[in-house]
């Protein structure tokens, strides 16, 4: 049996958490690998046997055995017959970067004169990475664990890992996509939005932002004028601002984007017509007709971001602008991430074949293509009917949460004017004039409440500070009203002390 002093040493060196989302085997493997890289384990000292380490750490022997074998496969350990496991001697001569004798790193290079853009100087949305640990996560763009179709996804993942399928997914597709996914989008997903097109008009992207980045790179020239909703989606504004300084901010009201002569000089117009980001207003039918006529008359290319199209739980579905595109001048951006899982990072472009061909070539240069295994899994998910049933469940869940949020905000935020759109997954709140929503977010976070300050959505230098967004897709039903009530109390205290 291993000495008591060594038992204590290994207990101190290896810390495992049974409450972690990461499995014990993975935790153990990472811990031993880090100890080796940090040179905390002597090369001539054998590691405890699998039986001994399992006893020390109070875990199963099979967990230790599998972790050791993985470390051998990865080159961290070597197994010596009848002696046990040792640090791979080939790693002994490797100097960690932070150890004396390692390569010198210049503390400061002359990057200020080399950088083409200062991306970090742009205003962006920030969110806590551990948002799921907070009791009141009114965070936008995330889905609660209770709404993720885990069992169905696992089934489709197994389908995609079949012998023939996994062989195909291991190939480099160069600039192509999984044909079955393109077909499912074409016949099952896009017709929901009133869009019928040829497979050559569809390109898969790594989420909507990837699609917008390709559009900006391919189309926007320095002298182009890009019209943007204000308030609007900051990431789109920042992407277009990398290509042109001519961003024209356009106001929105309770009927969506205000369509007037300000649009006439725009070369491109980025718009979120179904549920305007962030106010959730829906572009009215009259303004849709007027916008399409104005776009034709002034040769304006419309970039339609249909980012929350699947969050329509009203009786009448909202058609996409693209569905009325008779002149093929609308570029349509859709997303599967918002409805399936934000971490999926899968979206799609629908546009003229010439533009799709160029976007495909640009995608190949930058990322080649999205992971074929993910594309194949999503194709199975749609084909087997899981997508339709999942959207049904989402619609019911969101309808319930929207109603509870509406009742709670009516009761505790009497000063706000709520938009009339019945849909989307968030509420845009207008607080009293004296309130600073960024300071409110800091105070609220200390009480376990996550909100999104609204200033980042405005493009002007000195935006109004009294707006914020409350998402309800990630918070449980029973926490909505208590969270709104507590937030209202914090707001009242903030306003009275201002």
N, C-alpha and C positions, 0 to 999 in steps of 0.2 A: 504493500500500500504506500502511496505517496506520502512524504513527510508532512507533518502538520504545518510547518513553516511554508512549504510549497503550496499546500492547500489554501492558506490565507493569501499567498501571493496571487494565485490564479483567480481567487474571488475578487481581489482588488483590481486586477488587470482586466477582467472580462465582466462587464455589467450587461445583463439582459433584462428586458422588460416584457412580462407576459401580457401587459395591457397595450403594448404597441401594436399598430396596424401591420408592422413588418414581422414576418414569421421568425421564430426562434432560430431556425437553421440559418436564415439570411443574416440575422443579427450576429450570430456566432462567427460566421464566415467573414463578415466585414470587420468584426472586432479583432480577430486573429490576423487578418491581412494588414490592418492598420498597425498592430503591434510589431509586425515584421518590418514594415516600411519605416516605422519610427525607431527600429532597432532596440525594442524593449525586450526582445527574446534573444538570448545568446545562441549563435549558430550551432554550438556543440551541446546545447541542452535539449534533451528530448521533451516533447510536449507530453502532457498526461495521456494515458491511454483513453480510448473512448469510454470505457467503463468508469475510470477514475474521474474524468472531467464531467461526465454525466452526473455522477454522485455529488461532486463539488458544487455544480451549478443547479442541481435539482431539476434536471431535464432528462428526457429519454435518451438512451444510448444510441438509438438509431438516428436521432437528430445530430449528435456529435459525429457519428460515423459518416453520414452524408455530407456534413460540412467539411470534414477532413478530406474526404475524397474529392470534393469540389475544389478545395485549395490545392490538392495535388494536381488536378487537371489544369488549374490556372497557373501552375508553376510557383506557387508560394511555398509549398511543402514538398518534401520527398519522403517516401516510405522506405525504411531500411528493415530488412527481414530480421525478426526477433529482437529489434531494438526500438522500433516505434517510429514516430513522425518527427522530422527535423526541418529546420529552416533550409530552403533550397540554397546551397552554397553559391549558386550563380547570382543570387541577390545580394550577397555580402559586399561585393565591390561597388554597389550602386549607392551614390551619395544623394540623400534627400536634398531638395533645393534649399531648405532652410538650415542645413548643417554646415559648419565650417569646412571649407574645401569644395563646396558645391559651386556651381557656376555663378559668377557675379551678375547681379541684375542692376542695371542703371536705375537709380531711384526716380529720375525724372527725365523723360525724353522731350524733344522739341515738337510735341504733337500739336500744340496750339496753332502752329503755322501750316500743319499738314492736313488737319481735319477739314473735310469738305463741308460737313454739317455738324452742328452741336445738337444732337438728338436729345441729350439729357436736359437741354434748356427748355424744351417744349413742355407745356402743361399736359399731364396725363392723369388718367384715373388710377388711383392707388387703392388696393384692398388688402386686408390682412390675409396672409397665406393660410392661417389656421382659423379661418372664419367659422368652420363647423364646430369649434369648441365653445363658441359664444352662445348664450341662451336665447338671444334675440337677433339672429342674422338677417336683417332686412337688406341683404346684399343682392345686387342685380347680376344676372348672367350665370348663376349657379343653380344646380338642381339638388333638392334634398335627397338623401339616401333612400327615402321611402318611395321615390318616384323613378328611380333608375331601374330599368328592366334587366336585372342581373341574370336571372335564370334563362330568359330568352336569348340574351347576348351570349351566354356560355354555350348554348345549343348551337348557335350560328358560328361561333368560334370553332367548335368541334367540326362542323361541316367544312369550314374553310381549311381545316388542318387534315382533311382526308388525304390519302396518299397522292392521288393525282393533283389535287388542288394545291397542296403544300409544295409540290415540285414546281408547279407553274409560278407560285408566289415567290419562289426563290430566284426566279429569273429577273434580270434587269429589263424593265419594260421600255427603257430609253425615254420616249416622250409620250407613251400611250397610257391608257387607264384600263381598269378591269371592264371588259365589254359588258358583263352582266350587270354591273352597277350603272353604267351609262344607260342601259336598256331599262332598268327599273326606274331610274329617274325620269326617263322619257315617257314611259307608259303608266307609271303609278304615282309619281310625286308631282311632276310639273303640271299635269292636267288638273290637279286640285287648284292650281293657281291660274287656270285658264290658258296654259302655255302648251302648245304642240310644236315640236321642232324635230329636226333631223339629228341623229347622233353626232354628226360633225359640228353641231352648234353648241355642244356641251363640253366643258373642261372641268375636271375635279381640282380643287384647290385645298390647301391646308387652312381651312377656315376662311371666313369672309375677308379678314384683314390681308391674307395672302393674295386673294383675288383683287382687292383694291390696290395693293402694292403693284401688282402686275399692270393694272389699268393705268395707274399713275405713271409708271415707267414707260409704258408704250405710247401713251396718248398725250400727256400733259406737257406742253412746251412752256418755256419761261414767259412768253408774252400772252399765253392763254389766260382767260378769266374763268374761274371756277366758282359757280354759285353754291353756297352752303346754307343749310338751315341754321338759324340762330335763335335759341340754343340748338345744338346739334351734336353729332357724334365726334368727339375730339380726336379719336385715332384716325378717322378719315380726313379730317381737317389737317392734321399733322402730316399725314402721308402726302397729300396734295401740295402742302406748303413746301415740301422738299423739292418740288419741281417748278413751282411758280410762286411769286410773291403776290399775285393778283387773286386773292381769295375774297370773294364778295359775299358778305353776310346778309342773309335774307330773313326777315322776321316771319314768325309763325303765330297763329292765333287759334281759336277754338275750332276752326275748320281746317287746320293744317297750314302748309306753306301759303303765304300771301302771294298770289299770282298777279303781278302787275308789270309795268314797263321796266322795272329794275332788272328783270330777267333778260331783256332784249339784247344786252351787250355780252351775255355769258356765252362762252364756247361750250362749256360743260355744266351740268347741274347734278349735284349729288343730292338724293332725296330718300327719305324713309316714309313712304306714303301710307303703308298699312297701319303701323303704330309708330308715330313720329318719335325719334330718339332725341331727348328723353321724355317729352311731355305726354306721350302715348296717344295724342290726337290722331284722328284718321282724316286723310285728305278727302274732302267732300266731293261728291260726283260732279258738281258744277265746276269746281276748280280742276278736277282731273281733265275734263273736256277742254277747259280753257288752257291748261298747261300743255296738253298735247298739240293743240292748235298753235300755240305760241312757239313751241319747239320746232314745228314744221316751218312756220313762217320765218323764223330767225336762225334756222339750221343749228339748233342746240341739241347736243347729245345728252340724253338723260342717263344717269347711272342710278339704277334702282336697287336699293339695299332692302331686301324683303326679310330682314333679320328675325322677325317674330311672327311670321305668317302662320305658323302652326299654333300660335297662342290665341287664335280667334275662336272663342267659345260662344259667340252670339248665334242667333238663329240664322242670320243671313251671312254667308262667307263674304269676305272683302276681296274683290278681284285685284289681281296685280295690275300695275300700269302696263307691263309687258303684254298682257292679254289683249290690249287695245292698240298694240304697236303695228300699224299697217305699213310703216315705212322702214322697219328694221333699224330704227335709230335709238333704241333703248338697250342698254347693257344691263342684264339682270344678274344680281348676286344673291344666291341662296345659301342657307346653312343647314347642316344636319346636327351640328354641335349643340345648338340651343335646345333641341327637342330630345336628343338621345343622351348626350353627355358633353359638357363643355370641354373636357379633356380629350375628346375624340379628335378635335381640330380637323373637321372635314366639311368642306363647302363646295360650291360649284358656280361656274359662270355659264350664262347662256347669252350668246351674241352671234353676230354675223360670222360666217365661216372664216373670212379673211382675218378678222381680229382674233378668233379662237386659234387659228394656226400660228399667229405670231405669239400669242400668250403661251401656247404649248411649247414653242421654241424657247421662249424666255424662261419658262418653268424648268425645262431640261437643263438650261445653263446654270440655274441657281440651286434647284433641289432634285433634279431628275424627274421624280414623280412621287406622289404620296405612297406610303407603304401598301403594296398589293394585298397583303394579308388583311389589313384593315378594310380596304375597298371590297374585298371578297366577302368579308364577314357582314358588312353593311348591306351588300347586295342580297345575301341570304336572309338577313333580317327583314328586308322589305318584301322579298319574294314569298317568304313563308307566312306573310300576313301579320307578323309581329309589329311592324311599324304602324299599321292601321289601328290595331288594338291598343298599342301604346299611346297613340295620339288621342284615342277615345278616353283612356284613363287620365291623361294629362288634362284634357278639356274639362272633365268632371272635377278634378282636383283644383284646377285653376279657377274654375267658376265659383267653387265654394270659398276659396281663399280670397278671391276678388270681392265677393259679397261681404265677407267678414271684415276685410280691410276698409271697404267703403263705409260700413256701419261704424267702425271704430274711428276712422278719420273724421267722419261727420260729427261724431260725438265729442272727440277730444281736440280736433283742429277746426273749430268753427270759423276761423279766419281764412281758411284756404278755399280756393276755387278749384274743384275737381273737374277734370275734363269729362266729357260725356261718353267717350269711347268705352264700350264694354268689351274688354279684351286686353291683351298684353300681360306682362308679369310684374308690373311696377306701378307706383303712384308718384306723380310729380307734385311736390308740396311747395306751396308759396307761404312762407311764414311772415310774421310781422316785419316791417321795414327795418327795425333796429337790430334784427338778429343776424349774427355772422354764422352761417351754416358750417364753416370749417372749424370754428371754435366749438360749435355744438357737437360736431362729430367726435372731437377729442373728449369732451365731457361724457357723451353718450357711450363711447367705447369703454370708459372706466366703469360704467354700469352694466356692461355686457351687451350693449346695443350697437349694431353696425348699421350706419347710414352712409349715403353717398352725397357729399356736398355738391351743389349744382354749379359752382363757379367755373369748373373746368369745362363745362359744356358750352359756355359763351366764348365767342371769338374776340370780343373787344378787349382792350387793355385793362379797363376798370369795370369788370362785370358786376351785376347785382349779386349780393351775398346772401340773400334771404331765401334761396331755393335749395331743395334737396330731394333726393329720390329714395323711395322705399320699395325694395323688391320683396316679393312674397313667394317666389318659387323655391326657396331654400329653407324657409322657416316653417315649423309645424303649425298646424291649425290652432292648437290650444295656446300657442305663445304669441299669436298676432295681437289680440286685444290687450293683454297685459303689457306687451312691448310698446304699443302705441300709447297706452296710458302713462307708462313711465317716461317715455320720451316727451310727452306733452308737459309733464311736471318739470322736466329739465328745461324745456323751452320757456315755460312761465318764469322759472327762477332766473334764467339768463336774461330775459327781457326786463324783468323788474329790477335787476341789479345793474343794467346797462345805463 
